[in-house]
């Protein structure tokens, strides 16, 4: 049986890669991919804690399904916004997207 600490280490590594992708990238699509990695790290934690604490209840799996649903909605809305901005500005660089400024 794999110890809980291995799952937590994997989740921390995936979260750190996602955080690096969000903070270091200028491309809006790469930023969305980093956010997706961070949400997947959360799912790893939810399922790992579910497996080790209460495997008879399905609460951890239900929370993971909710996070998957939120991630899918975030990806759909985020990509729709990026496509709309690209059509208007011809760029997806996050620093050049200043539609809300005067």
Backbone bond lengths (Angstrom), bond angles and torsions (degrees), N, CA, C in turn:
res aa  C-N    CA-C-N  psi(-1)  N-CA   C-N-CA  omega(-1)  CA-C   N-CA-C  phi
1 X - - - 1.443 - - 1.525 109.32 -
2 X 1.305 115.92 134.13 1.460 121.38 -177.59 1.527 108.79 -78.95
3 X 1.338 117.52 132.03 1.471 119.38 -179.79 1.535 112.27 -68.33
4 X 1.315 114.51 155.59 1.464 121.26 -179.30 1.530 111.33 -61.89
5 X 1.311 116.99 -33.83 1.466 120.29 -177.31 1.527 111.93 -62.52
6 X 1.324 118.37 -30.09 1.460 120.33 178.25 1.521 110.66 -67.65
7 X 1.329 116.44 -41.76 1.460 119.93 177.18 1.528 110.90 -63.86
8 X 1.314 116.07 -42.06 1.463 119.42 -179.99 1.520 111.30 -66.56
9 X 1.322 116.97 -36.21 1.464 120.44 177.07 1.526 110.54 -66.47
10 X 1.331 116.73 -43.20 1.462 120.49 177.09 1.527 110.77 -61.56
11 X 1.322 116.98 -44.78 1.462 120.86 179.71 1.533 111.14 -63.62
12 X 1.328 116.82 -39.25 1.472 120.08 178.25 1.526 110.56 -65.70
13 X 1.322 117.11 -39.77 1.460 120.27 178.75 1.523 111.56 -65.75
14 X 1.328 117.03 -43.89 1.466 120.75 178.50 1.524 110.30 -64.77
15 X 1.336 117.04 -40.24 1.461 120.43 178.33 1.527 110.82 -63.85
16 X 1.330 117.34 -41.42 1.470 120.48 179.79 1.527 111.43 -65.88
17 X 1.329 117.44 -38.49 1.466 120.11 176.39 1.530 109.84 -64.02
18 X 1.324 117.00 -42.13 1.456 120.38 177.44 1.522 112.41 -65.02
19 X 1.325 116.63 -40.71 1.463 120.33 178.28 1.519 111.16 -64.61
20 X 1.331 116.48 -40.22 1.464 120.16 175.61 1.522 110.25 -61.90
21 X 1.336 116.69 -41.54 1.461 120.27 178.73 1.515 112.54 -62.85
22 X 1.323 117.40 -36.06 1.464 120.62 178.99 1.525 111.26 -72.82
23 X 1.317 117.01 -42.90 1.461 120.05 -173.52 1.524 114.00 -82.64
24 X 1.329 118.31 -28.25 1.457 120.21 -172.60 1.521 113.99 -100.23
25 X 1.301 118.71 -16.07 1.463 121.11 -174.98 1.520 111.26 -91.64
26 X 1.328 115.16 149.72 1.456 120.93 176.40 1.516 111.73 -103.99
27 X 1.320 116.74 -19.54 1.455 121.45 -179.25 1.528 108.97 -78.46
28 X 1.323 116.95 131.36 1.463 121.11 -176.77 1.527 111.89 -66.47
29 X 1.313 118.08 -33.18 1.463 120.83 178.30 1.526 109.88 -67.88
30 X 1.319 118.03 -39.71 1.463 121.22 177.46 1.521 111.25 -66.16
31 X 1.321 117.15 -33.78 1.459 120.98 176.07 1.529 110.11 -65.10
32 X 1.327 117.37 -42.15 1.463 120.55 176.79 1.528 111.42 -63.66
33 X 1.315 117.00 -37.43 1.465 120.05 177.83 1.523 110.53 -65.37
34 X 1.329 117.36 -36.94 1.458 120.68 176.18 1.514 112.21 -64.38
35 X 1.326 116.78 -39.12 1.461 120.29 177.54 1.523 110.15 -65.64
36 X 1.317 117.01 -38.47 1.465 120.20 177.49 1.528 110.90 -63.38
37 X 1.320 117.74 -39.97 1.467 120.36 176.67 1.522 111.22 -62.74
38 X 1.319 116.67 -39.64 1.451 119.57 178.67 1.530 111.39 -65.00
39 X 1.314 117.10 -39.12 1.464 119.81 177.69 1.526 111.28 -68.30
40 X 1.324 117.45 -34.54 1.471 119.77 176.16 1.523 111.56 -67.73
41 X 1.323 117.63 -33.05 1.467 120.11 174.89 1.527 110.55 -64.79
42 X 1.305 116.59 -37.68 1.468 120.59 175.82 1.524 110.11 -62.63
43 X 1.327 116.55 -41.42 1.463 119.84 178.47 1.522 112.03 -63.63
44 X 1.310 117.90 -38.95 1.467 120.84 176.62 1.520 110.03 -60.30
45 X 1.330 116.54 -43.81 1.467 119.99 178.43 1.523 111.80 -63.81
46 X 1.323 117.43 -44.32 1.459 120.81 -178.88 1.528 111.60 -60.41
47 X 1.316 116.30 -46.59 1.457 119.57 -177.64 1.527 110.73 -71.61
48 X 1.319 118.05 -36.11 1.468 120.40 178.85 1.528 110.73 -65.33
49 X 1.314 117.27 -46.10 1.462 119.14 178.98 1.524 111.38 -66.89
50 X 1.341 116.79 -36.11 1.450 119.39 175.79 1.521 110.41 -60.39
51 X 1.317 116.90 -45.27 1.464 121.07 -176.45 1.527 111.88 -64.85
52 X 1.332 116.77 -36.44 1.462 119.18 -175.96 1.522 113.53 -90.61
53 X 1.312 119.18 -22.71 1.464 119.83 -175.91 1.527 113.12 -100.93
54 X 1.323 117.71 -52.88 1.469 120.41 -177.38 1.521 110.18 -137.46
55 X 1.331 118.27 75.18 1.471 118.60 -178.42 1.529 113.78 -70.90
56 X 1.316 117.63 -14.01 1.469 118.90 179.57 1.521 112.11 -79.97
57 X 1.316 117.93 -26.58 1.460 121.63 177.74 1.524 109.55 -92.71
58 X 1.304 116.84 155.22 1.460 120.99 -179.34 1.526 112.31 -102.12
59 X 1.311 117.48 22.01 1.465 119.83 -175.06 1.525 112.31 -66.82
60 X 1.315 118.55 -40.94 1.460 120.83 179.25 1.513 112.39 -64.50
61 X 1.318 115.58 -39.12 1.462 119.36 177.90 1.524 111.09 -68.57
62 X 1.318 117.11 -36.74 1.468 119.99 178.31 1.528 110.93 -65.89
63 X 1.321 116.88 -42.78 1.465 119.32 176.58 1.526 111.13 -62.75
64 X 1.324 117.33 -38.87 1.463 120.54 178.03 1.523 110.88 -64.08
65 X 1.320 117.85 -39.10 1.465 120.95 177.37 1.526 110.43 -64.98
66 X 1.324 116.67 -38.61 1.468 119.82 177.18 1.522 110.55 -64.09
67 X 1.340 117.03 -41.81 1.468 119.89 178.93 1.523 110.17 -65.88
68 X 1.342 118.18 -39.17 1.463 120.58 175.65 1.523 110.99 -59.96
69 X 1.321 117.17 -41.41 1.456 121.51 179.75 1.526 110.94 -64.90
70 X 1.322 116.58 -43.55 1.468 120.59 177.87 1.523 110.37 -64.36
71 X 1.325 117.41 -39.42 1.463 120.72 179.26 1.525 111.24 -65.42
72 X 1.321 116.80 -39.85 1.466 119.60 178.44 1.526 111.21 -66.39
73 X 1.324 116.55 -41.75 1.465 119.87 178.00 1.524 110.87 -65.90
74 X 1.317 116.58 -40.02 1.464 120.57 178.50 1.515 110.83 -63.78
75 X 1.311 117.48 -41.10 1.459 120.82 179.27 1.524 111.02 -65.91
76 X 1.322 117.13 -42.12 1.464 120.39 -179.56 1.526 111.40 -64.98
77 X 1.324 116.47 -48.06 1.466 120.04 -179.30 1.524 110.44 -68.23
78 X 1.325 116.98 -41.92 1.466 120.04 179.77 1.515 112.67 -63.06
79 X 1.328 117.40 -43.81 1.460 119.82 178.35 1.524 111.74 -67.56
80 X 1.324 117.24 -35.34 1.469 119.76 176.17 1.527 110.72 -63.38
81 X 1.321 116.60 -42.19 1.472 119.76 177.25 1.517 111.87 -65.23
82 X 1.323 116.71 -41.23 1.464 119.72 -179.72 1.523 110.80 -65.90
83 X 1.329 117.62 -40.47 1.465 120.24 177.42 1.518 110.66 -64.15
84 X 1.325 117.47 -41.01 1.457 120.87 177.97 1.528 111.58 -63.61
85 X 1.306 116.97 -42.82 1.463 120.66 178.70 1.517 110.58 -67.20
86 X 1.326 117.12 -38.36 1.464 119.79 178.85 1.529 110.93 -64.20
87 X 1.315 117.10 -39.35 1.462 119.73 178.78 1.524 111.58 -65.34
88 X 1.323 116.87 -33.77 1.459 120.54 -178.01 1.527 112.00 -83.66
89 X 1.337 117.75 -41.67 1.459 121.87 -172.99 1.528 115.15 -107.86
90 X 1.326 118.59 -13.34 1.469 123.72 -176.20 1.527 112.67 59.98
91 X 1.323 116.62 33.97 1.462 121.55 176.24 1.524 109.16 -153.21
92 X 1.336 115.14 151.82 1.463 120.65 173.25 1.524 110.75 -122.16
93 X 1.318 117.27 15.07 1.458 121.98 176.96 1.523 108.28 -74.16
94 X 1.316 116.13 125.67 1.467 120.93 -172.70 1.525 112.67 -64.12
95 X 1.322 118.34 -30.91 1.462 120.27 -178.73 1.522 112.67 -73.18
96 X 1.318 117.28 -21.50 1.467 120.56 -178.90 1.526 112.65 -93.49
97 X 1.314 116.99 -3.35 1.464 120.48 -179.69 1.527 107.66 -91.60
98 X 1.310 115.56 99.07 1.467 121.62 -179.04 1.520 110.12 -131.14
99 X 1.305 116.58 49.03 1.463 121.15 -177.41 1.518 113.10 -66.38
100 X 1.325 117.82 -27.32 1.454 120.59 -176.64 1.525 113.18 -87.85
101 X 1.337 117.68 -5.11 1.471 120.04 179.33 1.521 109.74 -81.85
102 X 1.334 116.10 158.21 1.461 121.53 178.87 1.467 106.75 -70.95
